[in-house]
Amino acid sequence: MSVSSLHPSGVFHSNGQHRQITFSQSAAWTVQDGPRSFFVEWSGDLSVSRLNTSQRSRLGNGGPVVLSFGSAPDGTIDLNSSSGPAGAVATADVSLTDNTGGTGTITSSAFSPPGGAITQQAITTTASGGAFTALTTDGTNALSASYGAIFDAGGFVLSGLGDTQNSEVVIEATDRITSVRQQILGGWQIPTTSDWTITAKVGPTLTVTDRSLSRDEMVEIAPTTNSANGPTIGLTSRDTVTSSTYGAATQISFSRPLTDAWTGSIGLSAEIGRFDSKYSGYSRVTAPSLSDGPEIRHRDRLSGATGRAGLQIGVSRPIALGGVLSLSLYGQRGFNQPTLRATALSPITATVSGTGEDASLVSTGQQAYRNELTTGSSWSAGAGVSVAYVF
């Protein structure tokens, strides 16, 4: 048996790397000149990153295959799939009681003798949910498959049995992150007896991050006839996490001349602070002839301590009109960063008969998966180019 979720357990992420662009600006004011000069520096950053992914995977053959999300309604899904020299047979008996007490039932069957093929579907709705069945039979090639699903505003479960290997799960996801950062640092130069210049900075920092995740996850049921389109059922999810992080930042940099024109530098940075995060989102079941499926709402809040550490290596040189050109490589590691996780709680399973031709699933409203805020580590790396002018 294959048991999984349309949102697999684990931290929400997609395969691949975010493409990020950052806009920065800063200003500095000298407070005290001399060997122990002191200055105040303000800096602001706007970072925008995006990741788009698309993937397809086939359902396993035989089954039963079970896909679930949230807290599915009370109900049963009984499936049969069999085939032989006389033809192919598929049946589905599905019933549910949704979270408002509304009930729905579908009884569906299909038979194809040799030379025949059928792809059929049915859906019924209740006050806040519904039931869905799909059957495919191919008497010529002795193939049959049966699918059933129940759903309401709390969750969703789908079961499949038989020749399901040509049906696919399609996942399309977009992950967008926008971050605004402001900090004011007081800095001073540390006297040395060498050609190194050491500068230290410390001060408050504030970062506001908005992360938006969109996922469209569909089960595309393969038809058995060329003239029929396979039915599709799935889950559309939209999630947003907004985090505010405030704390203290410290930086220290070491620079020295490399040539008459170029200066090299190494910078270390660290931050420690506190975050406050809010999560809101929804998941909506999509099915044939269902124009506005039930929504599964999610909310959570989380606060805690967090930190970052970074390293930057760069070179700079003066350019015309009093400007400075800088090239840099940087890396940053985040600790205890707020993120979103889908946690497996009580996965729904199905029992199958000894012949493998019958499968029965009973849902008792148990919560199979839950979206919640948690913390984890993060890292980023990249290259930067900047041009600065002193006015």
Wavefront OBJ file of the C-alpha trace (Angstrom):
o trace
v 0.000 0.000 0.000
v 1.180 3.497 -0.794
v 0.232 6.130 1.802
v 1.219 9.751 1.316
v -0.034 13.304 1.503
v -0.581 15.980 -1.062
v 1.535 18.052 1.323
v 4.329 15.627 2.345
v 5.471 15.778 5.945
v 8.400 18.123 6.433
v 9.437 21.734 6.125
v 7.698 23.427 3.210
v 10.190 23.842 0.414
v 10.612 23.083 -3.245
v 13.532 21.516 -5.050
v 15.809 24.121 -6.553
v 17.349 27.420 -5.603
v 15.674 30.777 -5.162
v 16.700 33.532 -7.545
v 17.191 36.623 -5.449
v 17.852 40.274 -6.132
v 18.699 42.770 -3.396
v 18.567 46.559 -3.473
v 20.598 48.364 -0.796
v 21.192 51.940 0.243
v 23.096 53.475 3.133
v 24.269 56.762 4.609
v 26.929 57.591 7.206
v 27.659 60.605 9.385
v 30.995 61.268 11.065
v 30.585 62.202 14.719
v 34.246 62.342 15.708
v 37.416 62.511 13.589
v 40.879 61.461 14.578
v 42.623 58.227 15.525
v 39.495 57.088 17.388
v 36.964 58.292 14.851
v 33.306 57.479 15.484
v 30.478 57.469 12.944
v 26.800 56.545 12.658
v 25.631 54.474 9.684
v 22.101 53.759 8.438
v 21.440 51.021 5.896
v 18.333 49.583 4.284
v 17.865 46.485 2.120
v 15.017 45.188 -0.019
v 15.357 41.554 -1.123
v 13.002 39.718 -3.462
v 13.366 36.037 -4.358
v 11.228 33.581 -6.289
v 11.238 29.869 -7.052
v 8.924 28.080 -9.498
v 8.831 24.282 -9.677
v 6.806 21.691 -11.536
v 6.987 17.930 -11.161
v 5.081 14.800 -12.164
v 5.107 11.379 -10.533
v 3.091 8.286 -11.350
v 0.892 6.508 -8.850
v 1.951 3.027 -7.876
v 0.344 0.001 -9.508
v -2.067 -2.267 -7.669
v -2.654 -0.340 -4.488
v -4.440 0.761 -2.654
v -3.016 4.251 -3.061
v -4.091 6.728 -0.355
v -3.600 10.506 -0.537
v -4.808 12.637 2.365
v -4.639 16.123 3.815
v -5.981 17.811 6.943
v -8.832 16.108 8.833
v -10.926 14.141 6.351
v -14.658 13.775 7.110
v -16.291 10.706 8.600
v -16.957 8.246 5.811
v -16.042 5.109 3.890
v -14.510 4.353 0.499
v -15.027 0.784 -0.797
v -13.358 -0.068 -4.105
v -13.217 -3.090 -6.407
v -10.990 -3.621 -9.431
v -10.755 -6.899 -11.334
v -10.103 -8.062 -14.884
v -9.741 -11.254 -16.875
v -10.614 -12.962 -20.177
v -14.285 -11.982 -19.771
v -13.499 -8.276 -19.419
v -12.705 -5.593 -16.840
v -14.814 -4.534 -13.832
v -14.518 -1.546 -11.475
v -16.868 -0.413 -8.697
v -16.831 2.314 -6.060
v -19.131 2.855 -3.068
v -18.408 6.126 -1.263
v -20.250 7.831 1.598
v -19.503 10.689 3.986
v -20.861 12.834 6.786
v -19.331 16.307 6.559
v -18.425 18.607 9.452
v -21.891 20.198 9.411
v -23.741 16.863 9.512
v -24.548 16.792 5.791
v -24.418 13.369 4.129
v -23.665 12.134 0.638
v -23.368 8.759 -1.126
v -22.196 7.543 -4.548
v -22.512 3.981 -5.877
v -20.830 3.533 -9.249
v -19.879 0.552 -11.413
v -18.402 -0.069 -14.855
v -17.840 -3.180 -17.012
v -16.046 -3.472 -20.342
v -16.018 -6.729 -22.352
v -13.129 -7.431 -24.714
v -13.113 -4.683 -27.320
v -14.723 -2.110 -25.021
v -13.419 0.656 -22.745
v -15.056 3.066 -20.282
v -13.911 6.151 -18.369
v -16.585 7.601 -16.080
v -16.837 9.887 -13.075
v -19.422 11.065 -10.552
v -19.584 13.741 -7.879
v -22.083 14.685 -5.190
v -21.907 17.661 -2.853
v -23.072 18.294 0.703
v -23.420 21.459 2.778
v -19.636 21.784 3.221
v -18.082 18.936 1.262
v -18.711 16.108 -1.135
v -17.789 12.734 -2.584
v -16.152 11.803 -5.884
v -15.652 8.572 -7.833
v -13.846 7.708 -11.065
v -13.732 4.338 -12.829
v -11.667 3.175 -15.805
v -12.065 -0.198 -17.543
v -10.368 -1.612 -20.645
v -11.700 -5.027 -21.664
v -9.252 -5.463 -24.529
v -6.127 -5.136 -22.373
v -7.763 -6.461 -19.167
v -7.120 -3.261 -17.192
v -9.309 -1.603 -14.572
v -8.953 1.025 -11.858
v -11.274 2.462 -9.234
v -10.938 5.779 -7.363
v -12.957 7.367 -4.567
v -12.598 10.542 -2.516
v -14.415 12.332 0.313
v -13.790 15.893 1.459
v -15.172 18.803 3.461
v -13.930 22.052 5.022
v -11.688 20.047 7.355
v -9.772 17.841 4.953
v -9.562 15.411 2.060
v -8.785 11.732 1.401
v -8.569 9.832 -1.902
v -8.080 6.106 -2.432
v -7.214 4.300 -5.666
v -7.093 0.578 -6.523
v -6.107 -1.468 -9.554
v -4.217 -0.407 -12.656
v -3.395 3.098 -11.445
v 0.153 3.217 -12.830
v -0.719 5.559 -15.713
v -2.350 8.144 -13.452
v -0.114 10.942 -12.225
v 0.266 13.373 -9.352
v 1.159 16.808 -10.750
v 2.595 19.438 -8.399
v 3.165 23.049 -9.426
v 4.549 25.355 -6.758
v 5.662 28.958 -6.411
v 7.629 30.244 -3.419
v 8.045 34.035 -3.122
v 9.973 35.802 -0.360
v 10.125 39.569 0.153
v 12.307 40.972 2.932
v 12.835 44.556 4.123
v 15.695 45.285 6.521
v 16.630 48.456 8.390
v 19.536 48.997 10.777
v 21.403 51.837 12.463
v 24.954 51.079 13.543
v 27.496 53.033 15.477
v 31.025 52.386 14.246
v 34.609 53.206 15.052
v 38.074 52.351 13.806
v 40.365 50.270 15.976
v 43.963 51.607 15.897
v 46.625 49.194 14.585
v 50.366 49.376 13.933
v 50.112 47.633 10.529
v 48.608 48.522 7.162
v 45.352 46.797 8.164
v 42.318 48.943 8.927
v 39.915 47.422 11.457
v 36.389 48.789 11.758
v 33.772 47.655 14.274
v 30.020 48.406 14.218
v 27.124 47.645 16.562
v 23.482 48.694 16.735
v 19.796 47.748 16.454
v 18.267 45.991 13.448
v 14.738 45.253 12.219
v 13.720 42.812 9.469
v 10.219 42.168 8.121
v 9.809 39.116 5.877
v 6.766 38.032 3.899
v 6.746 34.519 2.421
v 3.997 33.398 0.060
v 3.658 29.773 -1.043
v 1.276 28.578 -3.762
v 0.816 24.872 -4.485
v -1.503 23.223 -7.002
v -1.480 19.449 -6.547
v -3.624 17.359 -8.846
v -4.264 13.667 -9.370
v -4.725 13.225 -13.124
v -6.599 9.964 -13.663
v -5.571 8.304 -16.922
v -8.512 7.563 -19.279
v -8.900 4.236 -21.080
v -10.324 5.713 -24.290
v -8.717 8.235 -26.616
v -11.967 10.193 -26.893
v -12.267 10.799 -23.137
v -10.432 13.241 -20.934
v -9.291 11.805 -17.643
v -10.915 13.368 -14.569
v -8.760 15.430 -12.225
v -9.113 15.932 -8.482
v -6.693 17.758 -6.236
v -5.850 20.457 -3.773
v -5.040 24.141 -4.285
v -3.160 25.716 -1.360
v -2.186 29.308 -0.606
v -0.063 30.008 2.482
v 1.490 33.202 3.842
v 4.006 33.599 6.678
v 4.831 37.115 7.905
v 7.723 37.505 10.355
v 9.151 40.518 12.188
v 12.631 40.127 13.656
v 14.213 42.758 15.877
v 17.478 42.642 17.783
v 21.118 43.688 17.775
v 23.721 43.423 15.025
v 27.490 43.570 15.199
v 30.037 43.718 12.394
v 33.805 43.778 12.188
v 35.812 44.262 9.007
v 39.500 44.038 8.117
v 40.815 45.861 5.041
v 44.199 46.612 3.530
v 45.599 47.879 0.193
v 46.315 45.192 -2.395
v 47.630 47.494 -5.144
v 47.712 51.217 -5.711
v 44.095 51.024 -6.907
v 42.509 48.008 -5.222
v 41.727 47.371 -1.557
v 40.783 43.951 -0.177
v 38.492 43.337 2.771
v 37.080 40.572 4.968
v 33.943 41.151 7.016
v 32.293 39.134 9.782
v 28.779 39.801 11.033
v 26.425 38.415 13.658
v 22.870 39.130 14.766
v 20.791 37.989 17.692
v 17.192 38.885 18.260
v 13.604 37.817 18.622
v 11.023 36.969 15.969
v 7.234 37.138 15.897
v 5.597 35.139 13.092
v 2.020 34.815 11.881
v 0.764 32.157 9.487
v -2.496 32.116 7.567
v -3.552 30.006 4.642
v -6.156 27.815 3.074
v -6.465 24.685 0.975
v -9.346 24.158 -1.447
v -10.439 20.873 -2.973
v -10.816 20.965 -6.760
v -12.859 18.345 -8.606
v -14.817 18.015 -11.874
v -18.057 20.067 -11.891
v -17.104 21.605 -8.535
v -16.854 25.337 -9.188
v -16.181 26.376 -5.593
v -14.826 23.596 -3.399
v -14.690 23.724 0.405
v -11.809 25.619 1.983
v -9.622 24.227 4.752
v -8.398 27.201 6.818
v -5.069 27.309 8.694
v -3.721 29.767 11.275
v -0.785 29.730 13.672
v 1.546 32.064 15.586
v 5.071 31.554 16.909
v 7.673 33.681 18.713
v 11.205 32.944 19.816
v 14.899 33.753 19.682
v 16.830 33.728 16.421
v 20.282 34.545 15.088
v 22.456 34.900 12.016
v 26.152 34.775 11.175
v 27.753 35.951 7.959
v 31.043 36.252 6.078
v 31.883 38.618 3.219
v 35.046 38.871 1.121
v 35.482 41.708 -1.343
v 37.657 44.128 -3.244
v 37.061 47.797 -4.030
v 38.633 50.636 -5.961
v 37.932 54.329 -6.547
v 36.238 55.369 -9.791
v 35.436 58.665 -11.503
v 33.438 61.430 -9.813
v 34.476 60.338 -6.351
v 32.754 56.955 -6.468
v 33.835 53.544 -5.172
v 33.289 50.270 -7.060
v 32.995 47.156 -4.858
v 32.878 43.458 -5.797
v 32.066 40.871 -3.148
v 31.235 37.266 -2.321
v 29.095 36.540 0.718
v 27.565 33.722 2.715
v 25.096 33.773 5.581
v 23.746 31.154 7.959
v 20.503 31.586 9.891
v 19.681 29.777 13.120
v 16.241 29.107 14.596
v 14.525 30.798 11.654
v 10.703 30.653 11.488
v 9.333 28.421 8.735
v 6.282 26.346 7.869
v 5.972 22.598 8.374
v 3.393 19.982 7.411
v 3.352 17.493 10.276
v 2.034 13.935 9.875
v -0.243 13.060 12.796
v -2.473 10.060 12.075
v -2.240 8.989 8.427
v -5.377 7.360 7.024
v -4.868 3.819 5.698
v -6.915 1.316 3.701
v -7.301 -2.455 4.120
v -7.140 -4.711 1.085
v -8.591 -8.189 0.552
v -6.428 -11.256 0.118
v -7.048 -11.309 -3.630
v -6.108 -7.651 -3.965
v -9.355 -6.932 -5.836
v -11.136 -5.108 -2.979
v -10.038 -2.262 -0.717
v -11.879 -0.543 2.118
v -11.009 2.769 3.756
v -12.715 4.101 6.879
v -12.207 7.744 7.877
v -13.224 8.761 11.396
v -12.354 12.448 11.175
v -8.832 11.952 12.496
v -6.360 14.714 11.691
v -3.901 13.245 9.203
v -1.744 16.322 8.621
v -1.416 19.757 10.177
v 0.270 22.925 8.958
v 2.167 24.692 11.729
v 4.933 27.206 12.284
v 8.259 25.854 13.467
v 11.925 26.827 13.308
v 14.862 25.627 11.261
v 18.184 26.710 9.839
v 18.733 28.560 6.569
v 21.646 29.636 4.424
v 22.281 31.944 1.524
v 25.271 32.741 -0.664
v 25.934 34.975 -3.610
v 27.942 37.704 -5.286
v 27.446 41.448 -5.153
v 28.371 44.534 -7.149
v 27.922 48.032 -5.742
v 28.789 51.592 -6.667
v 28.870 54.231 -3.924
v 29.297 57.994 -4.057
v 30.066 60.291 -1.159
v 28.154 63.590 -1.091
l 1 2 3 4 5 6 7 8 9 10 11 12 13 14 15 16 17 18 19 20 21 22 23 24 25 26 27 28 29 30 31 32 33 34 35 36 37 38 39 40 41 42 43 44 45 46 47 48 49 50 51 52 53 54 55 56 57 58 59 60 61 62 63 64 65 66 67 68 69 70 71 72 73 74 75 76 77 78 79 80 81 82 83 84 85 86 87 88 89 90 91 92 93 94 95 96 97 98 99 100 101 102 103 104 105 106 107 108 109 110 111 112 113 114 115 116 117 118 119 120 121 122 123 124 125 126 127 128 129 130 131 132 133 134 135 136 137 138 139 140 141 142 143 144 145 146 147 148 149 150 151 152 153 154 155 156 157 158 159 160 161 162 163 164 165 166 167 168 169 170 171 172 173 174 175 176 177 178 179 180 181 182 183 184 185 186 187 188 189 190 191 192 193 194 195 196 197 198 199 200 201 202 203 204 205 206 207 208 209 210 211 212 213 214 215 216 217 218 219 220 221 222 223 224 225 226 227 228 229 230 231 232 233 234 235 236 237 238 239 240 241 242 243 244 245 246 247 248 249 250 251 252 253 254 255 256 257 258 259 260 261 262 263 264 265 266 267 268 269 270 271 272 273 274 275 276 277 278 279 280 281 282 283 284 285 286 287 288 289 290 291 292 293 294 295 296 297 298 299 300 301 302 303 304 305 306 307 308 309 310 311 312 313 314 315 316 317 318 319 320 321 322 323 324 325 326 327 328 329 330 331 332 333 334 335 336 337 338 339 340 341 342 343 344 345 346 347 348 349 350 351 352 353 354 355 356 357 358 359 360 361 362 363 364 365 366 367 368 369 370 371 372 373 374 375 376 377 378 379 380 381 382 383 384 385 386 387 388 389 390 391
